[in-house]
């Protein structure tokens, strides 16, 4: 029954549901819960570094409830998005309420949308991949899966990876680097994949063109139906969603570098090339994303099987609080620079 702890991930969209229902100051409940209450609880609760027995791994690997809990996020994400649009159409919101609504829905798109899409995007079956694409659509990040799986996972912790933050790089500069770089890489990877099959980039086989078209259709349809106000809203919540992802990307690999062999190729990815966090609440509500070192070491592992590795560099705080600290570069640098292994700091020099 322990697996049902991941139902806690629904507390984020549920807090958004409460905010939308009661409106007024309640529209700020989700940001306060996500970046206030959770970080507070994570600082007082003990971390969990325990591993899994062989029997537990065998059991968790085959149980379908772990997948079903992921699939339900499609309903949460689109349900909260639709309710947010409804709120905007039928209630005269103040600027204060509008901003709270944007952050609340945007956080849901990031935590229960892109984060779950990341997990499902690593699966091989078409059903999971389709749900992954649906979850990425409202954040305009449908290119993410291709670039992440075949770009980021191959080049992580090298200067060639736009989703790896450099030593002493601020999160704001990183946002531009990662967002633009990942789009370029996705286009480049799609060209390569099509070329191998003797197909043109401008063909019906170009998945990235289909994704881009769907995103344009999504925004255009909303504009035609409900005008500029709803269009602005969906653009803003999408931006909040993907910037949450990029802030997580920032803290996951900040300053970490792989060495090169004499041949010029990089050594394989190891557990030391991602920052890890064992803080209980962040682990659960983000479907073990915080055990990121194990994910990069074995990308095919499902979230319920990810484990802690003592040799992995450890974040001093959980993901939500680390993300807040990253927004204040001097504080982030003071906290993290000395924690980056010395040999990796030398590689960055």
VENWOBEL-V39651 format. One record per backbone hydrogen bond with DSSP energy under -0.5 kcal/mol. NH is the residue of the N-H (numbers start at 1). CO is the residue of the C=O. Records with the same first field share a line. If there is no record, write none. Layout:
# VENWOBEL-V39651
NH->CO ; CO
This chain:
# VENWOBEL-V39651
4->1
5->2
6->3
7->4
8->5
9->6
10->7
11->8
12->9
13->9
14->10
15->11
16->12
17->13
18->14
19->15
20->16
21->17
22->18
23->19
26->23
27->24
28->25
29->26
32->28
33->29
34->30
35->31
36->32
37->32
38->33
40->36
41->37
42->38
43->39
44->40 ; 41
45->41
48->278
49->47
57->53
58->54
59->55
60->56
61->57
62->58 ; 59
63->59
66->63
67->64
68->64
69->65
70->66
71->67
72->68
73->70
74->71
75->71 ; 72
76->72
77->73
78->74
79->75
80->76
81->77
82->78
83->79
84->80
85->81
86->82
87->83
88->84
89->85
90->86
91->87
93->91
98->94
99->95
100->96
101->97
102->98
103->99
104->100
105->101
106->102
107->103
108->104
109->105
110->106
111->107
112->108
113->108
114->109
115->110
117->113
118->114
119->115
120->116
121->117
122->118 ; 119
123->120
129->125
130->126
131->127
132->128
133->129
134->130
135->131
136->132
137->133
138->134
139->136
140->137
141->136
144->141
147->143
148->144
149->145
150->146
151->147
152->147
153->148
154->151
155->151
156->152
158->155
161->158
162->160
164->161
165->163
169->166
171->326
174->170
175->171
176->172
177->173
178->174
179->175
180->176
181->176 ; 177
182->178
183->179
184->180
185->181
186->182
187->183
188->184
189->185
190->186
191->187
192->188
193->189
194->190
195->191
196->192
197->193 ; 194
198->195
199->194
203->201
206->203
207->205
210->206
211->207
212->208
213->209
214->210
215->211
216->212
217->213
218->214
219->215
220->216
221->217
222->218
223->219
224->220
225->221
226->222
227->223
230->226
231->227
232->228
233->229
234->230
235->231
236->232
237->233
238->234
239->235
240->236
241->237
242->238
243->239
244->240
245->241
246->242
247->243
248->244
249->245
250->246
251->247
252->248
253->249
254->250
255->165
256->253
258->157
261->265
264->261
267->259
273->270
274->271
275->252
276->313
277->290
283->279
284->280
285->281
286->282
287->284
288->283
289->286
291->288
292->290
295->291
296->292
297->293
298->294
301->298
305->302
306->303
312->309
315->276
322->318
323->319
324->320
325->321
326->322
327->323 ; 324
328->325
329->327
331->328
332->325 ; 328
333->329
334->330
335->331
336->332
337->333
339->336
340->336 ; 337
344->341
345->341
346->342
347->343
348->344
349->345 ; 346
